[in-house]
Amino acid sequence: MGIGEYLYYHYAYNDIVAKEQQEVQKSAQELLMQLKRIHQSFQPSINLPKLKNANYAIYDIDKNYLFGTFQPHIALKVGFLSQNNRLYLIQKVQPHYAGAAYMVIERPFASEALDNLRKWLFLFSLFALFVIVATAYFLGKLFLAPMKEAMVLLDSFIKDATHELNTPISVILTNLELFEELYPECKAQELKRAELAALKLSKIFKNLSIVQLRHQVHKKVISFDLATILKERISYFEALAKAKEISFKLDITHCTIEADKEDVETIIDNLLSNAIKYSPSKKEISVSLSCKQLCIEDQGIGIEQDKLDKITKRFFRAESQEGGFGLGLYIVDRLCQEYGWRLSIISQKEKGTKVCVLW
Amino acid sequence: MRLVVVLAFTISALSAAVLEQTCDRCHQKQIPYTMIYKRALLLYSSKSRIKKYLCDFLTNPSAPSSILPPGLKRRFDPSTHPIFDKATACKAIEELIEKEDIIKKLQP
């Protein structure tokens, strides 16, 4: 559109200039006729020629000013000249009627026509911009409507599914615990696997409920010993770690913090779960807790440097071979932000990852 | 005051006499000064050039340097024209230019 406007402007501008030049040339012809009349006159007194809507100046061959209705301050170079909103035509006179060798015709340039042209182009640009924006908005809305609808449906489905999953997961876990208490002598592998699967399901449920139902959860901020919770969660994940023959190296000191216990459990669970998930068999996971930070370090597959910035984004997964939804670190980061804590992730590909929460 | 007027009249009369003394004395018919001046104006445009070319002609008259149209050149052979000294010739031409100046006739 810009190119079109530019071309049109040039075309219209040249058209205006050509019309103006034609008018000046007409004046020049008229003046030439009048010079001839003066030259042929034998009257003792002759009227000075006058031009309609134009001024003129006559010069002899040595470029001395002879007569005219104005005295221009321009170089006598034959041709058209546009200067200070005025159009000049400098033309040679041959034969030299009344001694004239050069004539200069001056007309005010059609600045009004040019102003009108610019004004209309500006208004047209505004109108075209408005039409483009309106069309883009309408089309965008039209094309994005199905996508938006799908996202709303997906959100609604996850919300409903999360809500519906709560009861069966709780029933499975409660019954498994009850079964273990009622029949402590039963140590069947099948039962252990069922418990692990139920724990995994419970973790997924918890993450989804944090993402989807966060605004509905009331936080209960209390002061508690983080070491106790950390040890509890490590023992909770021991079954999962044992399945991969992974051991824990602990360096835990007592530390009291103020937070919602469930949030802290979620942070620890996600970090431990990731460490176990991405560690090969027979490796070690270091867990250290001081009054300043909690660090969990694995000897797993690590994360590529270019992916570290995006690792806390929702649904982003650095490694797609392992299962998961890409929510773990997103939830940890979000919870850390809520409490004003800092999340630090240091990783080297094929060597391991160290994740620290600093408060 | 009277003296100034008398002096001015005398000078004017003396200077106006150059054309009469140098030209009208020999030419039997009245010389068409206006036509000559307009012819020169048409060819040379500026006063300085008219003066130069006409002075040159009067000091060294010849057919090529004459401004007359070809027909008149044949009728009035320029080579038979008397030769003037430069000062007299230029004075006469200046007088002609002053007398016939077309610009002076223009009225606003």
Interface residues (C-beta under 8 A of the other chain):
Chain A: I38 H39 S41 F42 Q43 P44 S45 I46 N47 L48 D60 I61 D62 N64 L66 F67 P95 H96 Y97 A98 G99 A100 A101
Chain B: T34 K38 L41 L42 L43 Y44 S45 S46 K47 S48 R49 I102 I103 K105 L106 Q107 P108
